[in-house]
Amino acid sequence: MPLGRTEGVDQDCSVKEQNVLNISTACLQIICLHGERLERDPHPELIEVAK
């Protein structure tokens, strides 16, 4: 099933899948932006996300 806009298919499910993708992308961006800082000054909550 291709990701992106789906028409006539369970809209609720599509929205949930898209939200998961958005959250994953945001987490990856946080890890990427703060990767160097995490090595020097780790924040437990961000490390948990990274695992």
Secondary structure, DSSP 8 states (H G I E B T S, - for coil): --SS--SSS-HHHHHHHHHHHHHHHHHHHHHHHHHHHHHHS--HHHHHHH-
